[in-house]
């Protein structure tokens, strides 16, 4: 069971905020059916920044996805689930950034998986290499867990998440 942040470990693009962004995480604050309210946080210039994001899980054909947006009525970015590993507590999401005209890819890890990180390779990094390619920006650092990202009390089990995936719904 996790009520911890889900960290972005690696991605194949630099942040829109520029270089120096690290410790990016998402945490489920509220869930109703397929709709999620997320706390999205990141470290930039030695300061933690937080915002609320809204996400809706769904299925199109055989692809599970998560539409993520900054406002409840706004236009979302579709993040497609490319890989899920229940035993290693990791998943990979990919989305087409129409502004940058490129596919953006991110490796996400549960807090339990980043605890085993020692600075060399992340859990599921071999899948990241296969799906996302050679470009890697390391977003997670061992100091991220010391930044005071709090637990929120909403408990989401891996079983619930896997059930959502198997029922053609993406959950984060």
C-alpha positions in Angstrom: 0.0 0.0 0.0 1.3 3.4 -0.8 0.4 6.9 0.2 3.8 8.1 -0.8 4.8 10.3 -3.7 5.4 8.7 -7.1 8.7 10.1 -8.3 9.9 10.7 -11.9 13.3 9.0 -12.1 14.3 9.6 -15.7 12.8 11.4 -18.7 14.0 12.1 -22.2 13.4 15.9 -22.2 14.4 18.9 -20.1 11.8 20.7 -18.1 9.9 23.6 -19.5 11.1 25.5 -16.4 14.7 25.0 -17.6 17.6 23.1 -16.3 18.0 22.6 -12.6 14.5 21.0 -12.1 14.7 17.8 -10.1 12.7 15.9 -7.5 9.6 15.8 -9.6 6.7 13.8 -8.0 3.0 13.3 -8.2 0.8 12.3 -5.2 -2.9 11.4 -5.3 -4.8 13.8 -3.1 -8.3 12.7 -4.1 -9.9 10.0 -6.3 -13.4 9.6 -7.7 -14.0 6.8 -10.2 -11.5 7.5 -13.0 -10.8 11.1 -11.9 -7.8 12.1 -9.8 -6.7 15.3 -8.1 -2.9 15.3 -7.9 -0.3 17.2 -5.9 2.5 17.9 -8.4 5.7 19.0 -7.0 9.3 19.7 -8.0 12.5 21.3 -6.8 13.8 24.3 -8.6 16.6 26.6 -7.5 16.6 24.9 -4.0 12.9 25.6 -3.5 10.0 23.1 -3.6 7.1 24.2 -5.9 3.7 22.6 -5.7 0.6 22.8 -7.9 -2.6 20.9 -8.4 -3.1 18.8 -11.5 -6.2 16.9 -12.6 -6.1 13.6 -14.3 -8.6 11.2 -15.9 -7.8 7.6 -16.6 -9.2 5.8 -19.7 -8.7 3.2 -22.4 -8.6 3.7 -26.2 -8.2 0.4 -28.1 -5.6 -1.6 -26.3 -3.8 1.5 -24.8 -4.4 2.7 -21.3 -3.9 6.4 -20.8 -4.1 9.3 -18.4 -5.2 12.7 -19.5 -3.5 15.3 -17.3 -4.4 19.0 -17.1 -3.7 22.1 -15.0 -7.4 23.0 -14.6 -10.5 20.9 -14.3 -11.9 22.5 -17.5 -8.6 22.8 -19.4 -7.2 20.8 -22.3 -5.3 17.7 -21.1 -2.1 16.1 -22.3 -2.6 12.4 -23.0 0.0 10.2 -21.3 0.0 6.6 -22.6 1.0 3.7 -20.4 3.9 2.0 -22.2 5.2 -0.3 -19.4 4.0 -1.4 -16.0 6.0 -3.6 -13.5 4.1 -4.5 -10.4 7.0 -6.3 -8.7 9.4 -3.4 -9.2 6.8 -0.7 -8.6 7.5 1.3 -11.7 5.8 2.4 -14.9 6.6 4.4 -18.0 4.3 7.0 -19.5 4.8 8.6 -22.9 3.1 11.6 -24.5 3.2 13.5 -27.8 4.2 17.1 -27.0 2.7 19.0 -30.0 4.4 22.2 -29.0 7.8 20.6 -28.9 6.9 18.3 -31.8 8.4 15.2 -30.0 7.4 12.2 -28.0 8.2 12.7 -24.3 8.8 9.7 -22.1 9.1 9.3 -18.3 10.0 6.5 -15.9 7.9 6.7 -12.7 8.8 4.9 -9.4 7.0 4.4 -6.2 8.9 5.7 -3.1 9.6 2.1 -2.1 11.5 1.6 -5.4 13.6 4.8 -5.2 14.8 3.7 -1.7 16.9 1.0 -3.4 18.5 3.6 -5.7 22.2 4.1 -5.0 23.1 6.5 -7.7 23.8 4.1 -10.6 20.7 2.5 -12.0 17.0 2.8 -11.3 14.5 -0.1 -11.1 13.1 -0.6 -14.6 15.9 1.5 -16.3 16.5 -1.3 -18.9 12.8 -0.9 -19.9 13.2 2.9 -20.1 16.2 2.4 -22.4 14.2 0.1 -24.6 11.1 2.3 -24.8 12.4 5.8 -24.4 15.8 5.6 -26.0 19.3 6.7 -25.0 18.4 10.3 -24.0 18.2 10.5 -20.2 17.7 13.4 -17.8 18.0 12.2 -14.3 15.2 13.9 -12.3 15.4 11.9 -9.1 18.3 12.3 -6.8 19.0 10.6 -3.4 18.4 14.0 -1.7 14.8 14.2 -2.9 13.4 12.2 -0.1 14.8 14.7 2.4 12.8 17.6 1.0 9.8 17.2 3.3 7.3 15.8 0.8 4.5 14.7 3.2 2.3 11.7 3.1 -1.3 12.5 2.5 -3.2 9.8 4.2 -5.0 8.6 1.0 -3.9 5.0 0.6 -3.9 3.5 -2.8 -2.8 -0.1 -3.0 -0.9 -1.7 -5.8 -3.8 -4.1 -6.2 -6.2 -1.2 -6.8 -3.8 0.2 -9.4 -3.3 -3.1 -11.1 -7.0 -3.7 -11.1 -7.5 -0.3 -12.8 -4.9 -1.2 -15.4 -6.3 -4.6 -16.1 -9.8 -3.0 -16.4 -8.3 -0.8 -19.0 -7.9 2.2 -16.7 -4.6 3.8 -15.9 -4.0 4.8 -12.3 -1.0 6.5 -10.8 
